[in-house]
Amino acid sequence: MELPLFAILQRTPRVAVTLAFVLFLLTIFPALYSLLANPILPPSISSSETDHPLETNHTRLSHLNSSANQIPSHLNGPIPALTEHTPSRHRKSSFHRIPTPENGTISSPTDHTPLRQRSSSSDPIPSPKNTTIPAPPHRNSSSDQSPSPVNSPIPAPLNHTSLRHQNSSSDQIPSSDDLSSPVITIPSRTRIRDDEQRCDLFTGEWVPNKEAPYYTNTTCWAIHEHQNCMKFGRPDTEFMRWRWKPDGCDLPIFDPQEFLEMVRGKAMGFVGDSISRNQVQSLMCLLSRVEYPEDISSSPDTDFKVWNYTSYNFTLHAMWSPFLVKSTKPDPTDPKSNFFRLYLDEYDTEWTSQLDHLDYLIISSGHWFYRPIIFYENQQISGCQYCALPNTTELPLDYGYRKALRISLKAILENFKGLAFLRSFSPQHFEGGLWNEGGDCVRTQPYRRNETIPEGADLEVHDIQLEEFRASEEDGKKKNGLRLKLMDTTQAMLLRPDGHPGRYGHLQNANVTLRNDCIHWCLPGPIDTLNDILLQMMKT
């Protein structure tokens, strides 16, 4: 009689134990194999999933409440976040990738058709005779100076092995509309090709650049409040996200590492007014991704500042000279003496005396010549502008500016042995009235070239610059060779009415002289492109 399996196991305990052991092994082995092949690890945390970047050993800005890529609580408008200040050798990628332009030659700029031939709907600057007009909205010289890093804490620069070797493919930057929706960056062109070498850098159009900005108002200490367009609530950020596209080529983005290598052991000076100082601040912000300078100014005079980039032995000079020639200010103790006095046949030795110490010079001016002025030649009054003085000849705008620019270019050709650039006029964009009559600049996008662009007396200054440059160019060729180049950026800046602080250069309820600033440029902003162009011209 056959017994059931259970009964057999009861009568033979050894068989039962053996069978149970076999079943146990068959159950546990697969589980052990799976565990060994796929170990359980703790969940990874990426910096993009946290509120703060991973800490590094870099010094932080003590006056900020958060890390460099956070937005301070007092900002009312969104701003793209920068990646953490981790040295490039420790990062796989970064949206800060700096393209490396390759050396190439670019011919001299072509003979442009005067910009005044555009359509015109308004003239923002009157030129009345025998009337006194209010002085244009420029701040005093001290307000146009970049602050000294000695007197304020600054973040440590990136400790680059070489910025140009960074890879960039996956890092993302938040869009201005939705900080939670990343925008994948696309690397821009990094050099001008051989077939583009005769490209005219100064004729083109603005195109979107989602890689920008390359610094922000929280990562650069050189930005003054009246150019800090995000601090006082500007709601849009697209004005930072354009790049200049010449018609025949792509202009490389500024490479701070390449620039500093090029100027190693040299000195560069900027001469002019507050727009010149605006460009200096832009340059310092762009270079801050590699190194911060030391203030080595010989005096506390804020009109003349000198910084040194110690790792490169490069000195940067900012020299205040809004009229370029010798001048005196109005006497505040004499209400009848509300005129600047310009000596049109005398150098401003404050800057011409420094020419022997410089290898590069960038000169620019224009806006201050709209003020009431008395002109002197041969130590005698030769006329005036907007003065309405008895027995004094009223002279047009082009008289004083042409003579001041001519003698300044003469000083450069006769005394400067380095490479000089005349940067052309930076237009203002007041609409709906003059600067003191409620004029404002509220546009949020660049002009397209087929749009009607309001123009005024600004372009008369540009025409004078072109004419005087050509005359100096001929003189330079007759002497020791040409040492002067024209940086004709007027067209590019004319197309950027969206790049000014407007009413976001101060507290909205502040009682300020310049209620709406449509002259200076936001930082970051369109003026950064002037340094893109400067570097490209230096390479040729």
C-alpha positions in Angstrom: 0.0 0.0 0.0 1.5 3.4 -1.0 1.8 6.0 1.7 1.3 9.7 1.1 4.5 11.9 0.8 3.7 13.6 4.1 3.6 10.2 5.9 6.9 9.2 4.3 8.5 12.4 5.5 7.2 11.7 9.0 8.8 8.3 9.1 12.1 9.5 7.6 13.0 12.9 9.3 16.4 13.0 7.5 14.7 13.2 4.1 12.5 16.0 5.4 15.4 18.1 6.7 17.3 17.6 3.4 14.4 18.7 1.3 13.7 21.8 3.4 17.4 22.8 3.1 17.3 22.4 -0.6 14.2 24.6 -0.8 15.9 27.3 1.4 18.9 27.4 -0.9 16.8 27.7 -4.0 15.0 30.6 -2.4 17.9 32.6 -0.9 20.5 32.3 -3.7 18.5 34.4 -6.3 17.9 37.1 -3.7 21.6 37.3 -2.7 22.7 37.4 -6.4 20.3 40.3 -7.1 21.5 42.2 -4.1 25.1 41.8 -5.0 24.6 42.8 -8.6 22.4 45.9 -7.8 23.4 47.2 -4.4 21.0 49.7 -2.7 22.6 53.2 -2.6 21.4 56.4 -0.9 19.6 58.8 -3.2 22.0 61.3 -4.9 21.5 65.1 -4.5 22.5 67.4 -7.3 23.2 71.1 -6.8 20.2 71.8 -9.1 17.9 70.2 -6.6 19.0 72.3 -3.7 18.5 75.9 -2.7 22.2 76.5 -2.5 25.2 75.4 -4.5 27.6 73.0 -2.9 30.0 74.9 -0.6 33.5 75.6 -1.9 36.5 77.2 -0.2 35.8 80.6 -1.9 35.3 83.8 -0.1 31.7 85.0 -0.2 30.3 88.5 -0.4 29.7 89.5 3.2 27.1 92.0 2.2 24.9 89.5 0.4 22.5 87.3 2.3 22.9 84.4 -0.1 25.4 82.8 -2.4 26.4 84.3 -5.7 23.8 82.6 -7.7 20.9 83.5 -5.5 18.7 86.6 -5.9 18.6 88.9 -2.9 15.3 89.4 -1.3 15.2 93.1 -2.1 15.2 92.5 -5.9 11.7 92.8 -7.3 12.5 91.4 -10.7 13.8 87.9 -11.8 17.3 87.5 -12.8 19.1 84.5 -14.4 21.1 82.6 -11.8 24.8 82.1 -12.3 26.4 78.7 -11.6 28.4 78.3 -8.5 31.9 79.7 -8.2 33.5 76.3 -8.4 36.9 76.3 -10.1 36.7 75.3 -13.7 38.9 72.3 -13.2 36.3 70.9 -10.9 33.4 71.4 -13.2 32.3 69.3 -16.1 30.4 72.1 -17.7 29.2 75.6 -17.2 26.9 78.0 -19.0 29.7 80.5 -18.4 31.8 78.8 -21.0 34.1 81.3 -22.7 34.6 80.7 -26.4 38.1 81.1 -27.6 38.3 83.3 -30.6 41.2 82.6 -32.9 43.5 85.2 -34.2 42.6 86.7 -37.6 42.7 90.0 -39.4 39.8 92.3 -40.0 40.0 95.1 -42.4 39.4 98.7 -41.4 35.7 99.6 -41.1 34.0 100.5 -44.3 32.9 104.0 -45.1 29.4 103.9 -43.5 26.5 105.8 -44.9 25.7 108.5 -42.3 23.2 107.3 -39.8 21.2 110.5 -40.1 19.8 109.2 -43.3 17.4 107.0 -41.3 13.8 108.0 -40.9 13.3 110.6 -38.2 10.2 111.3 -36.1 11.6 113.4 -33.2 14.6 115.4 -32.2 15.2 115.0 -28.5 17.8 117.7 -28.1 16.9 121.3 -29.2 19.6 123.6 -30.5 18.1 127.1 -29.8 20.2 130.2 -30.2 20.3 132.9 -27.6 18.5 130.7 -25.0 19.8 129.0 -22.0 18.9 125.3 -21.7 19.1 123.2 -18.5 22.3 121.1 -18.3 21.9 117.5 -19.5 21.5 114.8 -16.9 25.0 113.8 -16.0 26.1 112.9 -12.5 29.2 114.4 -11.0 32.5 112.8 -11.6 32.7 111.0 -8.3 29.5 109.1 -9.0 30.9 107.8 -12.2 33.8 106.0 -10.6 34.0 102.3 -10.0 34.1 101.5 -6.3 37.3 100.3 -4.9 37.6 96.6 -3.9 39.7 97.6 -1.0 36.8 99.3 0.8 34.3 96.5 0.2 34.3 92.8 0.4 34.3 91.0 -2.9 33.8 87.3 -3.9 36.9 85.4 -4.8 37.4 84.9 -8.6 37.2 81.6 -10.3 40.5 79.8 -9.8 40.9 78.9 -13.4 43.4 76.5 -14.8 42.3 77.8 -18.1 38.8 79.1 -18.8 39.1 78.3 -22.5 39.3 74.6 -21.8 35.9 74.3 -20.2 33.4 72.0 -21.7 29.8 73.2 -22.2 27.0 71.0 -23.2 24.6 70.2 -20.4 24.5 73.1 -17.9 21.4 75.1 -17.9 20.3 78.6 -17.0 16.8 79.6 -15.9 14.8 81.6 -18.3 13.7 85.1 -17.3 10.0 84.1 -17.4 10.1 81.0 -15.3 13.0 80.3 -13.0 11.9 76.7 -12.6 12.1 76.0 -16.3 15.7 75.7 -17.4 16.8 76.8 -20.9 19.5 74.6 -22.5 22.3 76.9 -23.7 23.8 76.6 -27.2 27.5 77.5 -27.5 28.0 80.6 -29.6 30.5 80.9 -32.4 34.0 81.2 -31.0 36.0 82.6 -33.9 35.8 84.5 -37.1 36.4 82.1 -40.0 39.0 82.7 -42.7 36.3 83.6 -45.2 34.9 86.2 -42.8 38.1 88.1 -42.2 36.9 91.2 -44.1 33.7 91.4 -42.0 32.6 94.9 -41.0 32.1 94.6 -37.2 29.9 97.7 -37.1 27.0 96.9 -39.4 24.6 94.3 -38.2 21.8 93.4 -35.9 21.1 92.2 -32.4 20.1 88.5 -32.1 19.0 86.5 -29.1 21.7 85.1 -26.8 20.4 82.6 -24.2 23.9 82.1 -22.9 24.0 85.6 -21.4 24.5 87.1 -19.0 28.1 86.2 -18.1 27.9 88.0 -14.7 25.0 89.5 -12.7 24.4 92.4 -10.3 25.2 90.0 -7.4 28.5 88.7 -8.7 30.3 92.0 -9.7 31.1 94.7 -7.2 31.9 97.3 -9.9 28.3 98.0 -10.7 27.0 101.3 -9.4 23.4 101.6 -8.2 22.3 103.8 -11.0 23.4 101.1 -13.5 22.1 98.2 -11.3 18.8 97.8 -13.3 17.6 94.8 -11.3 18.0 96.2 -7.8 15.2 98.7 -8.0 12.6 96.4 -9.6 13.0 96.2 -13.3 10.6 93.4 -14.2 12.1 92.1 -17.4 15.5 90.5 -18.0 15.6 90.0 -21.8 17.7 93.2 -22.2 20.6 91.1 -21.0 20.1 88.3 -23.5 21.2 89.7 -26.9 24.4 89.7 -28.8 25.6 91.9 -31.7 25.7 90.0 -35.0 27.7 91.7 -37.7 26.3 91.0 -41.2 29.3 89.1 -42.5 30.4 87.1 -39.5 29.7 86.2 -35.8 31.4 88.4 -33.3 33.1 86.2 -30.6 32.0 86.6 -27.0 34.5 88.3 -24.8 37.1 85.8 -23.4 38.5 87.3 -20.2 41.4 84.7 -20.1 42.5 85.6 -23.6 42.2 89.3 -22.9 44.4 89.2 -19.8 47.0 87.1 -21.6 47.1 89.7 -24.4 47.6 92.6 -22.0 50.0 90.9 -19.7 52.6 93.4 -18.5 50.8 96.3 -20.2 48.6 99.2 -19.3 45.2 100.4 -20.8 43.5 103.7 -20.3 40.0 104.9 -20.8 39.5 108.7 -21.3 36.1 110.4 -21.4 32.8 110.9 -19.6 30.5 108.6 -17.6 29.8 106.4 -20.6 33.5 105.7 -20.8 33.5 104.8 -17.1 30.4 102.7 -17.8 32.5 100.6 -20.3 35.3 100.3 -17.7 32.9 98.9 -15.2 31.7 96.4 -17.8 35.2 95.3 -18.6 36.0 94.8 -14.9 32.8 92.7 -14.5 33.8 90.6 -17.4 37.3 90.1 -16.1 36.1 89.3 -12.6 35.5 85.8 -13.7 39.3 85.3 -13.8 40.6 87.9 -11.3 39.7 90.9 -9.3 42.0 93.9 -9.4 43.7 95.8 -6.6 43.1 99.5 -6.3 46.6 101.2 -6.7 45.4 104.7 -7.3 48.1 107.2 -6.2 45.5 109.6 -4.6 41.9 109.5 -3.3 40.9 111.6 -6.4 38.0 109.6 -7.8 38.3 111.2 -11.2 41.5 109.2 -11.8 41.5 105.5 -10.8 44.1 102.9 -11.4 43.7 99.1 -10.8 46.2 96.4 -11.1 45.6 92.7 -12.0 48.5 91.3 -10.1 48.6 87.9 -11.7 49.1 89.5 -15.1 50.8 92.8 -14.1 48.1 94.6 -16.1 47.0 98.1 -15.1 43.7 99.6 -15.9 43.3 103.4 -15.8 40.0 105.3 -15.8 40.6 109.0 -16.5 37.8 111.5 -16.2 37.8 114.1 -19.0 34.2 114.7 -20.3 35.4 117.6 -22.6 38.7 116.0 -23.5 40.4 119.5 -23.5 41.3 121.8 -20.7 38.2 123.1 -18.9 36.9 124.7 -15.7 33.7 124.1 -13.9 31.0 126.7 -13.2 31.5 128.7 -10.0 28.9 127.6 -7.5 29.4 130.8 -5.5 28.5 133.0 -8.5 24.9 132.5 -9.7 25.8 134.4 -12.9 28.6 132.1 -13.7 26.8 129.0 -14.6 28.9 128.1 -17.6 31.7 125.6 -18.3 34.8 127.2 -19.8 36.6 125.2 -22.5 40.0 126.0 -23.8 39.7 124.5 -27.3 43.4 124.9 -28.2 44.9 123.5 -25.0 45.4 119.8 -23.9 43.8 118.4 -20.8 47.2 117.5 -19.3 45.5 115.4 -16.6 45.3 112.6 -19.2 47.7 113.6 -22.0 50.5 113.4 -19.4 49.8 109.7 -18.9 50.2 108.7 -22.5 53.8 107.6 -22.0 52.6 105.0 -19.4 49.9 103.4 -21.6 50.0 100.7 -24.3 46.3 101.0 -25.1 44.0 104.0 -25.1 40.2 104.2 -25.6 38.9 107.7 -26.0 35.3 108.8 -26.2 33.1 111.8 -25.4 30.1 113.8 -26.6 27.2 114.1 -24.1 28.7 117.0 -22.1 28.9 119.2 -25.1 25.1 119.9 -24.9 25.7 122.1 -21.9 26.0 125.9 -21.7 29.7 126.6 -22.5 32.0 129.5 -23.1 34.8 128.8 -25.6 38.3 130.2 -25.3 41.0 130.2 -27.9 44.4 132.0 -27.6 43.3 132.8 -24.0 40.4 134.9 -25.4 36.6 134.2 -25.6 35.8 133.1 -29.1 32.1 132.4 -28.6 29.6 130.5 -26.5 26.9 127.8 -26.7 23.5 128.2 -25.1 24.7 131.3 -23.2 22.8 134.3 -24.5 25.6 136.6 -23.3 25.8 140.1 -24.7 28.6 140.8 -27.2 29.4 137.1 -27.4 29.0 135.1 -30.6 26.6 132.2 -30.3 28.2 129.1 -31.8 26.6 125.8 -33.0 27.2 122.4 -31.3 29.6 121.2 -34.0 32.0 124.1 -33.4 33.3 123.3 -29.9 33.1 119.5 -30.2 34.9 119.4 -33.5 37.8 121.5 -32.2 38.1 119.7 -28.9 38.1 116.3 -30.6 40.6 117.5 -33.2 43.2 118.7 -30.8 42.8 115.5 -28.6 43.4 113.3 -31.6 46.4 115.4 -32.4 47.8 114.8 -28.9 47.4 111.1 -29.4 49.1 111.0 -32.8 52.0 113.2 -31.7 52.7 111.7 -28.2 51.2 108.2 -28.0 53.3 105.2 -29.1 50.7 102.5 -28.4 47.4 101.5 -30.0 44.5 104.0 -29.6 40.8 103.6 -30.3 38.3 106.4 -30.9 34.9 104.9 -29.7 32.1 106.6 -31.4 29.1 108.3 -29.7 26.7 106.3 -27.5 23.2 107.6 -28.4 20.5 108.4 -25.8 17.0 107.1 -26.1 14.6 109.6 -24.5 11.1 109.3 -26.0 8.0 111.3 -25.2 10.0 114.4 -24.1 13.4 115.7 -23.2 15.4 114.3 -20.2 13.9 117.1 -18.0 10.4 117.0 -19.5 9.3 113.5 -18.7 11.2 111.7 -21.4 11.6 108.0 -20.8 12.9 104.7 -22.3 10.4 101.9 -21.8 11.1 99.6 -24.7 12.0 96.1 -23.8 13.5 94.9 -27.1 16.1 96.2 -29.6 15.1 98.0 -32.7 15.1 96.0 -35.9 16.9 97.7 -38.8 13.7 98.1 -40.8 12.0 100.1 -38.0 11.8 103.9 -37.9 14.2 105.0 -35.3 13.9 108.5 -33.7 17.1 110.4 -34.1 18.4 113.8 -33.1 21.5 115.8 -32.6 23.3 112.8 -31.3 24.1 111.7 -34.9 25.6 115.1 -35.7 28.2 114.2 -33.0 28.8 110.9 -34.8 29.3 112.6 -38.1 31.9 114.9 -36.6 33.7 111.9 -35.2 33.9 110.1 -38.5 35.2 113.2 -40.3 37.8 114.0 -37.7 38.9 110.4 -37.5 39.5 110.3 -41.3 41.5 113.5 -41.1 43.6 112.1 -38.3 44.0 108.8 -40.1 45.6 110.6 -43.0 47.9 112.5 -40.7 48.9 109.3 -39.0 49.8 107.6 -42.2 52.1 110.5 -43.1 54.0 110.2 -39.8 55.1 107.1 -37.9 52.4 104.8 -39.1 48.7 104.6 -38.1 48.2 104.1 -34.3 44.5 105.0 -34.2 41.5 102.9 -34.9 37.8 103.8 -35.1 35.5 101.7 -32.9 32.3 102.8 -34.7 29.7 101.3 -32.3 27.0 104.1 -32.7 24.7 102.0 -35.0 24.8 99.0 -32.6 24.0 101.1 -29.6 21.4 103.2 -31.5 19.4 99.9 -31.9 19.3 99.3 -28.1 16.6 101.6 -26.5 15.9 98.7 -24.1 19.3 98.7 -22.5 19.1 101.8 -20.3 18.1 102.0 -16.6 15.2 104.3 -17.3 13.3 104.7 -14.1 15.0 101.6 -12.6 18.2 103.3 -11.7 17.0 104.5 -8.3 14.2 104.0 -5.8 10.9 104.7 -7.4 10.0 107.4 -4.9 13.5 109.0 -4.9 13.9 112.7 -5.5 16.6 112.6 -8.1 17.8 115.0 -10.8 17.8 112.4 -13.5 14.4 110.8 -13.1 14.7 108.5 -16.1 18.2 107.5 -17.1 18.1 106.9 -20.9 21.8 107.7 -21.3 23.8 105.2 -19.3 23.6 101.5 -19.8 22.5 98.7 -17.5 25.1 96.2 -16.2 25.0 93.5 -17.5 23.6 94.9 -20.7 24.4 96.1 -24.2 27.6 97.9 -23.2 29.3 94.5 -22.6 29.3 94.2 -26.4 31.7 97.2 -26.7 34.3 95.0 -25.0 33.5 92.1 -27.3 34.4 94.5 -30.2 37.4 95.9 -28.3 39.0 92.5 -27.9 38.4 91.6 -31.5 40.0 94.8 -32.7 43.0 94.4 -30.4 43.7 91.0 -31.9 44.0 92.5 -35.4 
